[in-house]
Amino acid sequence: MGIAYAAPTLARTGAERATLVRRTYALVFASVLVTIGGTAFGLSQPALMGAVVRHPILTFLCVLAPLFLAMRTRESVPQSLAFVALFTFVEGIWLSPIILVYGRTQPGIISQAALLTVGTFGVLTAYAFVSRRDFSAWGSFFVVGLWVLIGTSLLNVFFRNETASLWIAGMGLLVMSGLLVYDTWRLRNQYGPDDFVPAAVNIYLDLLNMFLFILRLLGGRRD
């Protein structure tokens, strides 16, 4: 999910803004590659994937720990980058059982979901950069939607309704799309020259969750 960071300074000059954007998307791209590496590592370790499936809460805490440390140390770029790399690698390990199941039961669906995610990401990012609208109000609106999404997802864990699961995935894709536009707008208008780490983490999380929701929607449609 997206995480709101304070942006105490602004990227005031064109050169500063260009540097911020370049660093942010370089880190997003690198994080995606590290996640792919973590997924590949997880797929090569059946025992590790079994542990992830058996202990989902512990795994979730292991994913959040380096993210929390990255937030705490964001003033120190080398340390924050190291924790972001650890976070995205563990995220890949967490994803490996999901990728394994979809890869075996519905071949080709992962690449389709990836292509749709990249296309959606590109369109929404371009819209946020080109549009002159003020998207500041979108933050609170979609954060509320995110909490509603979390609540309904937790309820569905107990009821296990497939139709509800697809509706949740659709709502999740809408929420993450809105957060991506908002976070991209913040990158252009609110973040300071040295805030590329929190900016990249937010955009990476939007992108990752969009992929997961698209994957769920495609899988549910085929079912």
C-alpha positions as CSV (number, residue, x, y, z in Angstrom):
1,M,0.0,0.0,0.0
2,G,1.1,3.6,-0.4
3,I,2.8,5.3,2.5
4,A,2.6,9.0,3.0
5,Y,5.9,10.8,3.7
6,A,6.3,14.4,4.7
7,A,7.9,16.5,2.0
8,P,9.4,19.5,3.9
9,T,11.2,21.0,0.9
10,L,10.2,21.5,-2.7
11,A,12.0,20.7,-5.9
12,R,11.9,24.4,-7.0
13,T,14.1,24.5,-10.1
14,G,13.7,22.6,-13.3
15,A,17.1,21.0,-12.9
16,E,16.3,19.8,-9.4
17,R,12.9,18.4,-10.5
18,A,14.5,16.6,-13.4
19,T,17.1,15.1,-11.1
20,L,14.4,14.0,-8.6
21,V,12.3,12.4,-11.3
22,R,15.3,10.6,-12.8
23,R,16.5,9.3,-9.4
24,T,13.0,8.2,-8.4
25,Y,12.3,6.2,-11.5
26,A,15.7,4.7,-11.5
27,L,15.1,3.4,-8.0
28,V,11.6,2.2,-8.9
29,F,13.1,0.2,-11.9
30,A,15.9,-1.1,-9.7
31,S,13.4,-2.2,-7.0
32,V,11.4,-4.1,-9.6
33,L,14.5,-5.9,-10.7
34,V,15.4,-6.8,-7.1
35,T,11.9,-8.0,-6.5
36,I,12.1,-10.3,-9.6
37,G,15.5,-11.6,-8.2
38,G,13.8,-12.2,-4.9
39,T,11.0,-14.1,-6.6
40,A,13.4,-16.2,-8.6
41,F,15.4,-17.0,-5.4
42,G,12.1,-18.0,-3.6
43,L,11.1,-20.2,-6.5
44,S,14.4,-22.0,-6.3
45,Q,13.9,-22.7,-2.5
46,P,10.8,-24.9,-2.0
47,A,11.4,-25.1,1.7
48,L,11.5,-21.3,1.9
49,M,8.2,-21.0,0.0
50,G,6.7,-23.6,2.3
51,A,7.7,-21.5,5.3
52,V,6.2,-18.4,3.7
53,V,2.9,-20.2,3.2
54,R,2.8,-21.7,6.7
55,H,3.7,-18.4,8.4
56,P,2.1,-15.6,6.5
57,I,2.0,-13.2,9.5
58,L,5.7,-13.7,10.3
59,T,6.5,-13.3,6.6
60,F,4.5,-10.0,6.5
61,L,6.4,-8.7,9.5
62,C,9.7,-9.6,7.8
63,V,8.6,-7.7,4.7
64,L,7.6,-4.6,6.7
65,A,10.7,-4.5,9.0
66,P,13.2,-3.3,6.3
67,L,10.6,-0.8,4.9
68,F,10.2,0.6,8.4
69,L,14.0,1.0,8.7
70,A,14.2,2.6,5.3
71,M,11.7,5.2,6.5
72,R,13.6,5.8,9.7
73,T,17.0,6.2,8.0
74,R,15.9,8.2,4.9
75,E,18.2,11.1,5.8
76,S,21.1,8.7,5.2
77,V,20.8,7.8,1.6
78,P,23.2,4.7,1.6
79,Q,21.4,3.2,4.6
80,S,17.9,3.8,3.2
81,L,18.9,2.4,-0.2
82,A,20.2,-0.7,1.5
83,F,17.0,-1.2,3.4
84,V,14.9,-0.6,0.3
85,A,16.9,-3.2,-1.5
86,L,16.3,-5.7,1.4
87,F,12.6,-4.8,1.5
88,T,12.1,-5.4,-2.2
89,F,14.1,-8.6,-2.2
90,V,12.0,-10.0,0.7
91,E,8.9,-8.8,-1.1
92,G,9.9,-11.0,-4.0
93,I,10.3,-14.0,-1.7
94,W,6.8,-13.3,-0.4
95,L,5.5,-13.2,-4.0
96,S,7.1,-16.5,-5.0
97,P,4.4,-18.9,-3.9
98,I,1.8,-16.7,-5.6
99,I,3.8,-16.7,-8.8
100,L,4.3,-20.5,-8.6
101,V,0.6,-21.2,-8.3
102,Y,-0.5,-19.0,-11.1
103,G,2.4,-20.1,-13.3
104,R,1.4,-23.8,-12.9
105,T,-2.3,-23.4,-13.1
106,Q,-2.7,-20.7,-15.7
107,P,0.4,-20.5,-17.9
108,G,1.0,-17.1,-19.5
109,I,-1.2,-15.2,-17.1
110,I,1.8,-13.7,-15.3
111,S,3.3,-12.1,-18.4
112,Q,-0.2,-10.8,-19.4
113,A,-0.6,-9.2,-16.0
114,A,2.9,-7.7,-16.2
115,L,2.2,-6.2,-19.6
116,L,-1.2,-4.8,-18.5
117,T,0.5,-3.3,-15.4
118,V,3.3,-1.7,-17.4
119,G,0.7,-0.2,-19.8
120,T,-1.5,1.1,-17.1
121,F,1.4,2.5,-15.2
122,G,2.7,4.3,-18.3
123,V,-0.7,5.8,-19.1
124,L,-1.5,7.0,-15.5
125,T,2.0,8.4,-15.0
126,A,1.9,10.3,-18.3
127,Y,-1.6,11.6,-17.3
128,A,-0.3,12.8,-13.9
129,F,2.6,14.6,-15.5
130,V,0.8,16.2,-18.4
131,S,-2.4,17.2,-16.6
132,R,-2.5,20.6,-14.8
133,R,-5.1,19.5,-12.4
134,D,-4.5,19.7,-8.6
135,F,-4.6,16.1,-7.3
136,S,-4.0,17.0,-3.7
137,A,-7.5,16.0,-2.7
138,W,-7.0,12.5,-4.1
139,G,-4.7,11.6,-1.3
140,S,-7.2,11.5,1.6
141,F,-9.9,10.1,-0.7
142,F,-8.0,7.1,-1.9
143,V,-6.3,6.5,1.5
144,V,-9.8,6.1,3.0
145,G,-10.5,3.8,0.1
146,L,-7.4,1.9,0.9
147,W,-8.5,1.3,4.5
148,V,-11.9,0.2,3.3
149,L,-10.2,-2.2,1.0
150,I,-8.0,-3.6,3.8
151,G,-11.1,-4.1,6.0
152,T,-13.1,-5.9,3.3
153,S,-10.1,-8.0,2.4
154,L,-9.8,-9.1,6.1
155,L,-13.5,-10.0,6.2
156,N,-13.2,-12.0,3.0
157,V,-10.4,-14.1,4.6
158,F,-13.1,-15.6,6.9
159,F,-15.9,-15.8,4.3
160,R,-13.8,-16.9,1.3
161,N,-16.3,-15.6,-1.3
162,E,-14.8,-15.8,-4.8
163,T,-17.2,-13.2,-6.2
164,A,-16.3,-10.8,-3.4
165,S,-12.7,-11.5,-4.0
166,L,-13.0,-10.3,-7.6
167,W,-14.9,-7.2,-6.5
168,I,-12.2,-6.4,-4.0
169,A,-9.5,-6.9,-6.7
170,G,-11.4,-4.5,-8.9
171,M,-11.8,-1.9,-6.2
172,G,-8.1,-2.4,-5.3
173,L,-7.0,-1.7,-8.8
174,L,-9.0,1.5,-8.8
175,V,-7.6,2.6,-5.5
176,M,-4.0,1.9,-6.5
177,S,-4.5,3.7,-9.8
178,G,-5.7,6.7,-7.9
179,L,-2.8,6.5,-5.5
180,L,-0.4,6.2,-8.4
181,V,-1.7,9.4,-9.9
182,Y,-1.6,11.2,-6.6
183,D,2.0,10.0,-5.8
184,T,3.2,11.0,-9.2
185,W,1.6,14.4,-8.7
186,R,3.4,14.7,-5.4
187,L,6.7,13.8,-7.2
188,R,6.1,16.7,-9.6
189,N,4.8,19.2,-7.1
190,Q,5.7,18.4,-3.4
191,Y,8.8,16.3,-2.9
192,G,12.1,18.0,-2.4
193,P,15.3,17.4,-4.4
194,D,16.6,14.7,-2.0
195,D,13.3,12.9,-1.4
196,F,13.6,10.3,-4.2
197,V,13.7,7.4,-1.8
198,P,10.3,7.9,-0.2
199,A,8.9,8.9,-3.6
200,A,10.2,5.7,-5.2
201,V,8.9,3.5,-2.4
202,N,5.4,4.9,-2.8
203,I,5.4,4.5,-6.5
204,Y,6.9,1.0,-6.3
205,L,4.1,-0.1,-3.8
206,D,1.4,1.4,-6.1
207,L,2.9,-0.5,-9.1
208,L,3.3,-3.8,-7.2
209,N,-0.2,-3.8,-5.8
210,M,-1.6,-2.9,-9.3
211,F,0.2,-6.0,-10.6
212,L,-1.3,-8.2,-7.9
213,F,-4.8,-7.0,-8.4
214,I,-4.6,-7.3,-12.2
215,L,-3.2,-10.8,-11.7
216,R,-6.2,-11.7,-9.5
217,L,-8.7,-10.3,-11.9
218,L,-7.2,-12.2,-14.8
219,G,-7.1,-15.4,-12.8
220,G,-10.7,-15.0,-11.6
221,R,-11.9,-14.3,-15.1
222,R,-10.3,-17.5,-16.4
223,D,-11.7,-19.5,-13.5
